Each structure stands twice: as structure tokens, then as C-alpha cells.
Amino acid sequence: MTTTIILNSLLPPPPPPQTHSPSGLTRHTTSFPLRYSTTISCNVQTNISRCNQVGARRLFAFGRYKSVHYQMDETKAFAVPRRNAVALILSSYFFSGVGLHDAAFAQPSVGLREYIDTFDGYSFRYPQNWIPVRGAGADIFFRDPYVLDENISVELSSPSSSRYKSVEDLGPPQEAGERVLKQYLTEFMSTRLGVKRESNILSTSSRVADDGRIYYQVEVNIKSYASNNELAVMPQDRVVSLEWDRRYLSVLGVENNRLYELRLQTPENVFLEEENDLRQVMDSFRVNKVLG
């Protein structure tokens, strides 16, 4: 069974015909005042509010909206003015019985997939639509395919040069946090003129996981400022502005005489949207004994 909403007052006559696919979905096409038209298919089992969130972030990632098919096709037609197109989207919330407030914040959690490394001895969960990246320098590296500044990686100390017995060998959590921040700033050093970095430790903590091991968690924020004209002679011509603002979340654990660090990097504004999912990733990190 399919739920259909038609607003004749907002669409140019005649409305486009409906077509039924073998899967039982009804397809509606609306021309927007851009170079694209939007096609959305929803069945009755799909939450209507999710179908209406066509402007939601990363709808096309398919990791969160499994029942929504989103297509972008080039078109030269401008059948609906911009104001009417926006009204069409907003009106659909009322006709579907979902309030604007509920629809705007009804963000389902992204699915997580488990990664297990039996050779080096660690495991964690990561967003299922993230992709692996080779040659990134870490032991393992995944990133969001659309938000390129959002990624996860694992760093390991050398088994021949480290003799860690516990994460407490790093000192208390605050001291470990200072070490983590210093390492980040070293890696992000830049030779560009006019670059300035601001950083601070947001939180440090210690927890005992269900495997009985102690893990440290460190959260830091780093902002990078750069000049729009770094070669300008006069100081007033070198205007410095924010180029990126990121949050870095680290989980530290020790096993096999090695220090393991799970690293999450995300833009600060994205973190506010995905905090629940990212904290699930942090809590999932485990280090394991390697046999042999």
C-alpha cells in the first residue's frame, strides 16, 4: 500500500503521471528551480517524516535512509518557482500529520559495523557507510565518503620499542590528554605563512570496560586560522579567518606490551549532529591478547 500526497495548488498543471514499479512503490517527480529534479519513492512502511526530509544531511549516503531512493537528474525545466517549491516541501509535513519540530529532529542512528583485527589485537565499530582508505599511514583507516574531514583510524606503538603494561603507564588521564594534544599539533604543523592554531583539551576520563581493562578517553578541539593573502606586505592586507574547526576523540588502551589509540576526527558542527553515534564508536574500542 502506498501513501500519496498531491498539492495541486502548488504544482503546474497537469501533474506528472504516477508509475508503479514491480516492487509496489509509487514514484512522484517534482521539478525544482535548480538544474536538477528530485525523485523520491516511499512505501507505507517507511516513516513519512524520513521521506520528507529531502534536505537532510547526507540523505544520499543510504546508510540512514534505507527505504528512500534519491536520484538527481539534469533538467532544463523550471516548472515550479523557488517559493512554491519550498512551500511544497513544508506543506507535506502538515498533510502527513507530522509537525515541523518532530520532522526536523527525527534523525535515526546510523548503523554500525564491527572491525576485528586478530593479527594486531583490537576491534571497534564504525559507521557502516564509511569506506576504507589505503596508504593513510595508520594501521587501519575509514572515512565518511561525503564529509571528507570525518574519519576514524587506529595507531599502534612499535612492539619492539614499547613495554607498556597498562594505560596508566602514561600517567593520569589529564597528563595523557596533554600528550595526545601535543602529538596532534605536531602532525598538523604547517610551513604556510599566516597559519595559526588554537587548541584546548575538552575532557579526559578513565573507564573500565566489560573486558576488565582500563581505557583513557581524550577529547580535544583544534581550530586553524589562515590568511587570505599570506604574501601581502602590509599587515592590514593579511586578513586571518577560520579555515577549519575540528574535534578529535581518542581512546587509549594497552595490551601485548603496546599502546593502542583509536582516533576519531570530525568537524565540530558535524559532531553536534552525530555525537551519539560517535560515542558508541568510542565505547566499542577493545584491545585483545594476541596468541603466538
C-alpha positions, -999 to +999 in steps of 0.1 A: +000+000+000+014+035-009+007+068+007+003+096-019+002+134-012-007+157-041-008+195-038-025+207-070-023+244-059+015+242-059+022+221-089+019+233-125-009+216-144-011+188-154+006+169-126+031+142-138+016+107-141+023+081-114+042+050-124+041+018-104+072-003-102+072-041-097+083-035-060+050-018-053+065+017-050+048+048-064+072+074-079+065+111-078+087+136-096+088+174-087+108+199-107+127+223-086+141+257-096+176+243-099+194+222-125+181+191-110+148+173-104+142+152-073+127+117-073+116+102-041+099+068-036+084+058-003+063+028+008+038+028+036+062+010+060+086+039+057+084+067+083+068+096+064+089+121+082+121+105+069+107+106+034+100+143+037+135+152+050+148+157+014+171+184+027+185+163+055+223+160+056+237+130+036+204+116+025+221+101-004+245+081+018+218+053+021+233+044+055+204+060+074+175+061+050+173+025+036+137+029+023+143+062+004+155+062-032+171+095-040+180+104-076+194+136-092+187+141-129+197+171-150+167+190-164+162+223-182+126+228-170+118+253-143+082+243-137+079+254-100+092+287-087+116+286-058+090+299-033+064+273-044+090+245-043+098+253-007+061+256+002+056+221-013+082+206+010+069+223+041+033+216+033+039+179+030+048+178+067+013+190+077-005+168+053+014+137+066+004+146+102+040+152+113+048+186+129+078+206+117+096+202+150+093+165+151+103+161+115+134+183+118+149+164+147+138+128+139+173+117+130+177+079+132+210+065+144+234+053+117+241+016+116+275+004+129+297-024+116+324-042+136+360-044+125+382-070+141+420-072+137+431-106+151+467-101+140+474-069+159+447-075+186+420-048+186+384-043+175+359-014+172+327-005+155+324+022+128+296+037+106+286+011+081+286+036+051+322+047+058+349+034+034+384+021+039+413+042+027+447+026+019+480+044+023+468+067+050+497+059+073+476+043+101+471+006+108+435+010+096+417+040+083+380+046+074+364+078+063+330+093+055+327+092+017+309+126+017+323+145+047+359+141+039+371+156+072+354+129+092+373+097+097+385+070+121+419+053+124+439+032+148+476+038+157+499+013+174+532+017+191+561-005+179+562-039+195+600-038+197+604-004+213+574-003+237+569-021+270+536-009+282+518-029+310+488-006+315+474+026+301+482+041+335+519+040+324+510+072+306+502+089+339+468+102+349+442+109+322+449+147+321+486+140+315+477+115+288+455+142+272+483+167+271+504+141+253+477+134+228+471+171+220+509+176+216+510+148+191+481+162+171+497+197+169+530+181+158+513+163+130+494+194+119+524+217+118+523+239+087+550+258+068+524+282+053+527+318+063+500+333+084+487+300+098+477+300+135+463+271+155+442+273+186+437+242+207+423+231+241+416+198+259+378+195+263+378+164+286+398+135+298+385+104+316+392+068+326+369+039+324+369+001+330+353-017+301+335-050+301+368-068+293+382-056+326+408-033+310+413+004+317+409+028+288+415+065+287+393+088+266+406+122+255+386+149+236+404+180+221+393+208+199+417+224+173+409+255+152+430+265+123+432+301+111+449+312+079+455+345+060+437+350+027+468+368+013+498+353+031+523+371+008+509+406+015+534+432+027+511+453+048+495+436+079+461+451+071+461+432+038+466+398+056+431+391+069+431+360+090+399+338+090+389+304+103+396+276+078+386+246+099+372+237+133+375+200+143+370+178+173+394+149+179+384+120+201+410+094+212+406+062+231+438+047+246+444+011+256+473-012+264+478-049+256+506-071+242+531-045+256+518-020+230+499+013+232+467+013+210+450+046+201+416+049+184+413+083+167+381+099+156+382+132+137+351+152+128+341+188+121+328+205+152+294+212+137+291+176+125+299+163+160+269+181+174+247+161+149+263+127+154+275+128+190+255+097+200+269+076+171+305+087+176+304+080+214+291+045+206+322+041+183+345+052+212+329+029+237+332-001+213+370+000+211+387-030+226+423-043+227+428-081+227+455-105+236+474-119+206+483-155+209+515-170+195 
